[in-house]
Amino acid sequence: MGAHALHKDLEELAAEARAELVDRIDASGAWADDPVWREAFTAVPRHLFVPYYYVGVMGGHERRWSESPDAHERERWVRGAYADAPLATRLRDGELLSSSSQPSLMAMMLTALEVADGDRVLEIGAGTGYNAALLAHRLGDDDLVTTIDLEPDITEAARRHLAAAGHHPVVVTGDGARGVPERAPFDRIIATCALTSIPTAWIAQCRPGARILTPLATGLVALTVRDTGHADGRFLHTPAYFVPLRGEGRSEPEPGSPGGVPRAAREHELYRFLLLLSRGSLDPREAYQLWEREGRPLRQRYGITVSGEDEWAWLDDPEGPYTWPLRPP
């Protein structure tokens, strides 16, 4: 890299890197159904939300940060902030607590959320605050956006990052599974952490016709709320891997795949998806037999229905024959 590039003002470098990221997301088609998101990603500076992050190196993690005394390291930090990649932002004893999601996946999820002007949006998992800033920019009204996280240090940092970027949505410290009833009703709920079932509090805090988009198993399900006790919808086509929700409704370890299942199936992400979705109802061998019998179904053939206290996953049809409860009866 030439001397000129090394001495570029970091803000200029950030703007250049941001434009390159936006072009990459554009080329991926992530916001093809709602190109207004291009303007939000162009306007909101991701580097303000990741003043430091960790990259994997042999034997652990290396921190990159904005205040490094080394100019080369500061440049690596700002370029990495605009990579189309997830960034680990908080670690505890080697365990990932929080991250900034891959921008192209964020763009796809925000597009799939189908936000409209005037919508009140709840985000579960404040993270760095970047996603909340994108929503606030898109809606043009910070007060329409509420974001919640369990860890006070995460929400405090998110508030700082948002303020630095000129946004002040409502940032709440609490259990995301309980929602934020004092800010309800919501038109949209988006989660950036993995769940094993849909919290009933979310549905109760939504207006009829609201849309909920959340990671579940290793996919993303988009639900339409019918009324305060009912919602249903299908999975999107894309795989999605997120840090589990902490607190109430937290995720559980992925089930194992004992003998009787061919190795190729055990390693196939669509088989693993079915195994997670049918947890407690199908053992690995039964899941494999169903998976093969039904032609190795893509995620779009699966869905979730919530009806009062009952909640179940299904293949092709909510009424069966293939349904699996997501909560104990």
C-alpha positions in Angstrom: 0.0 0.0 0.0 1.4 3.4 -1.0 2.4 6.2 1.3 -0.5 8.3 0.1 -3.1 5.7 1.3 -1.4 5.4 4.6 -1.7 9.1 5.4 -5.3 9.5 4.2 -7.5 11.1 6.7 -9.4 8.3 8.5 -12.8 9.9 7.8 -12.0 10.1 4.1 -10.9 6.5 4.2 -14.0 5.5 6.1 -16.2 7.2 3.5 -14.4 5.4 0.7 -14.6 2.0 2.4 -18.3 2.7 3.2 -19.1 3.4 -0.5 -17.3 0.1 -1.4 -19.4 -1.8 1.1 -22.6 -0.3 -0.2 -21.6 -1.3 -3.7 -20.9 -4.9 -2.6 -24.3 -5.1 -0.8 -26.0 -3.6 -3.9 -24.4 -6.3 -6.1 -25.6 -9.0 -3.7 -29.2 -8.0 -4.3 -29.9 -7.9 -0.6 -32.2 -4.8 -0.8 -33.5 -5.3 -4.3 -37.1 -5.3 -2.9 -36.6 -2.0 -1.0 -33.7 0.0 -2.4 -34.3 2.8 0.1 -32.0 0.9 2.4 -29.1 1.7 0.1 -29.4 5.4 1.3 -29.4 4.3 5.0 -26.3 2.2 4.6 -24.6 5.0 2.7 -25.5 7.6 5.4 -24.8 5.7 8.7 -21.1 5.3 9.5 -20.5 1.8 10.8 -17.1 2.6 12.2 -18.6 4.8 14.9 -20.4 1.7 16.2 -17.3 -0.5 16.4 -14.6 1.6 18.1 -12.9 -1.7 18.7 -13.6 -5.3 17.7 -11.8 -8.7 17.8 -10.5 -10.8 14.9 -9.6 -14.4 15.3 -5.9 -15.2 15.2 -3.9 -18.4 16.0 -4.5 -19.1 19.7 -7.2 -16.6 20.4 -8.3 -13.1 19.4 -6.6 -9.8 18.4 -8.2 -6.5 19.2 -8.4 -3.8 16.5 -9.3 -0.3 17.8 -9.7 3.3 16.8 -7.3 4.7 19.4 -4.2 2.5 18.4 -1.1 4.6 18.5 0.0 2.9 15.3 -1.4 4.6 12.1 -1.3 1.3 10.2 -3.4 -0.3 12.9 -5.9 2.5 12.8 -6.2 2.0 9.1 -6.7 -1.7 9.5 -9.4 -1.0 12.1 -11.4 1.4 9.8 -11.1 -0.9 6.7 -12.1 -3.9 8.8 -15.1 -1.9 10.1 -16.5 -1.8 6.5 -15.8 -5.5 5.6 -18.9 -7.4 4.7 -18.4 -9.6 7.7 -19.6 -10.0 11.3 -17.4 -8.4 13.9 -16.9 -9.8 17.4 -17.4 -6.8 19.7 -17.7 -8.4 23.2 -16.0 -11.5 24.6 -16.1 -12.9 28.1 -13.7 -15.8 28.9 -13.4 -16.5 25.2 -17.2 -16.7 24.7 -18.8 -14.3 22.2 -21.4 -12.1 23.9 -22.1 -9.6 21.2 -21.3 -8.9 17.6 -22.1 -6.6 14.8 -23.8 -8.7 12.1 -22.6 -9.1 8.5 -23.9 -5.9 6.8 -25.3 -7.8 3.7 -27.3 -10.1 6.1 -28.5 -7.0 8.0 -29.6 -5.4 4.7 -31.5 -8.5 3.7 -33.2 -8.8 7.1 -34.2 -5.1 7.2 -35.6 -5.4 3.6 -37.5 -8.6 4.7 -38.9 -6.7 7.7 -40.9 -4.6 5.2 -40.8 -1.4 7.2 -43.1 1.4 6.2 -43.1 5.1 7.1 -44.5 5.7 10.5 -44.0 2.1 11.8 -43.0 1.6 15.4 -40.1 -0.9 15.5 -38.8 -3.0 18.4 -35.3 -4.5 18.0 -34.3 -7.4 20.2 -30.6 -7.3 20.7 -29.2 -3.8 20.7 -25.6 -4.9 19.9 -23.5 -2.0 18.9 -26.5 0.2 18.0 -25.8 0.1 14.3 -29.0 -1.7 13.3 -31.1 0.8 15.4 -29.3 3.7 13.7 -30.2 2.3 10.2 -33.8 1.9 11.3 -33.9 5.4 12.8 -32.4 6.9 9.6 -34.9 4.9 7.4 -37.9 6.0 9.4 -36.7 9.6 9.9 -37.9 9.6 13.5 -35.7 8.3 16.3 -38.7 7.9 18.6 -40.2 5.2 16.4 -37.3 2.9 17.2 -36.8 0.9 20.5 -33.9 -1.4 21.1 -33.3 -3.7 24.1 -30.4 -5.7 25.4 -29.8 -7.6 28.6 -26.3 -6.3 29.4 -26.0 -2.8 30.8 -22.6 -2.3 29.4 -23.9 -3.2 25.9 -26.8 -0.7 26.1 -24.6 2.0 27.5 -22.2 1.6 24.6 -25.0 1.4 22.1 -26.3 4.8 23.4 -22.9 6.4 23.1 -22.4 5.0 19.5 -25.9 6.2 18.5 -25.4 9.6 19.9 -22.0 9.9 18.1 -23.9 9.1 14.9 -26.6 11.7 15.7 -29.4 9.3 16.6 -31.3 8.9 19.9 -33.8 6.0 19.7 -35.0 4.5 23.0 -32.4 2.0 24.3 -33.7 -0.3 27.1 -31.7 -2.6 29.4 -33.8 -5.7 30.1 -34.8 -9.2 29.0 -35.7 -9.1 25.3 -38.0 -12.1 25.6 -40.4 -9.9 27.6 -40.4 -7.1 25.0 -40.9 -3.5 26.0 -44.6 -3.2 26.9 -44.3 0.5 27.9 -43.3 1.3 24.3 -46.0 -0.9 22.6 -47.9 -1.4 20.4 -45.3 -2.2 17.6 -45.7 -2.6 13.9 -42.5 -4.5 13.4 -40.2 -6.6 15.7 -36.8 -7.7 14.5 -34.4 -9.9 16.6 -30.7 -10.2 16.1 -30.2 -13.1 18.4 -31.2 -16.8 18.0 -34.3 -18.2 19.8 -35.8 -21.6 20.2 -39.5 -20.3 20.3 -41.4 -17.1 19.8 -42.0 -15.2 23.1 -45.8 -14.6 23.5 -45.0 -11.1 24.9 -43.8 -10.1 21.5 -47.1 -11.0 19.9 -49.1 -9.4 22.7 -47.2 -6.1 22.1 -47.9 -6.0 18.3 -50.7 -4.5 16.4 -52.8 -6.8 14.2 -51.0 -7.1 10.8 -47.5 -6.5 12.4 -44.5 -8.4 11.2 -42.0 -10.3 13.3 -38.6 -11.3 11.9 -36.4 -13.5 14.1 -33.6 -16.1 13.8 -34.8 -19.5 15.0 -32.9 -22.8 14.7 -30.4 -21.8 11.9 -33.0 -19.8 9.8 -35.0 -16.6 9.8 -38.8 -16.8 10.2 -41.1 -14.0 9.2 -44.4 -14.0 11.1 -47.6 -12.0 10.6 -49.5 -11.2 13.8 -53.2 -11.9 13.4 -54.2 -10.7 16.8 -52.7 -10.5 20.4 -52.5 -14.3 20.6 -51.9 -15.6 17.1 -49.2 -15.3 14.5 -47.8 -17.5 11.7 -45.4 -17.4 8.8 -42.7 -19.2 6.9 -38.9 -19.2 7.0 -36.9 -17.2 4.5 -34.5 -19.1 2.2 -31.3 -18.0 3.9 -29.3 -19.7 6.6 -28.6 -17.5 9.6 -26.4 -18.1 12.6 -26.7 -15.7 15.6 -25.6 -15.4 19.2 -28.4 -16.9 21.4 -30.8 -14.7 23.3 -29.6 -14.4 26.9 -32.1 -14.3 29.7 -35.7 -15.7 29.4 -36.2 -17.9 26.4 -32.5 -18.4 25.9 -31.2 -20.9 23.3 -30.0 -24.4 24.2 -27.1 -26.4 22.9 -27.5 -27.9 19.4 -28.5 -31.5 19.5 -26.0 -34.2 18.6 -26.3 -36.6 15.7 -25.6 -40.2 16.9 -25.1 -43.3 14.7 -27.5 -44.3 12.0 -27.3 -41.1 10.1 -24.8 -40.9 7.2 -22.0 -38.5 7.7 -22.9 -36.5 4.6 -26.4 -35.8 6.1 -25.0 -35.0 9.6 -22.9 -32.3 8.0 -25.6 -31.0 5.7 -26.9 -27.6 7.0 -30.5 -28.3 5.9 -30.6 -31.6 7.8 -29.1 -29.8 10.9 -31.9 -27.1 10.5 -34.6 -29.8 10.6 -32.9 -31.5 13.6 -32.9 -28.2 15.5 -36.5 -27.3 14.5 -37.9 -30.7 15.6 -35.9 -30.9 18.8 -37.5 -33.2 21.3 -40.0 -34.6 18.8 -37.8 -36.4 16.3 -34.6 -38.2 17.1 -31.7 -37.7 14.6 -32.6 -40.9 12.7 -36.3 -40.1 12.4 -35.3 -36.6 11.2 -33.0 -38.0 8.6 -35.7 -40.4 7.3 -38.2 -37.6 7.0 -35.6 -35.3 5.4 -34.8 -37.8 2.7 -38.4 -38.9 2.2 -39.5 -35.2 1.6 -36.7 -34.5 -0.8 -34.3 -32.6 1.5 -36.7 -29.6 1.9 -35.5 -26.1 1.7 -36.1 -23.7 4.5 -39.0 -22.0 2.7 -41.1 -25.1 3.1 -41.0 -24.8 6.9 -43.0 -22.4 9.1 -44.1 -21.5 12.6 -47.6 -21.0 14.1 -48.4 -19.5 17.4 -51.9 -19.9 18.7 -52.5 -18.8 22.3 -50.1 -20.9 24.5 -49.5 -23.4 21.7 -46.6 -23.0 19.3 -45.4 -25.4 16.7 -43.1 -25.7 13.7 -44.3 -27.4 10.5 -43.3 -28.6 7.1 -45.6 -27.5 4.2 -48.8 -27.2 6.2 -49.5 -25.9 9.7 -52.2 -28.6 10.1 -49.7 -31.4 9.4 -48.9 -34.2 9.0 -45.5 -32.9 9.9 -45.6 -30.6 13.0 -43.4 -30.3 16.1 -44.2 -28.4 19.3 -41.8 -25.6 20.1 -42.8 -25.6 23.8 -43.7 -28.4 26.1 -47.5 -28.9 26.2 
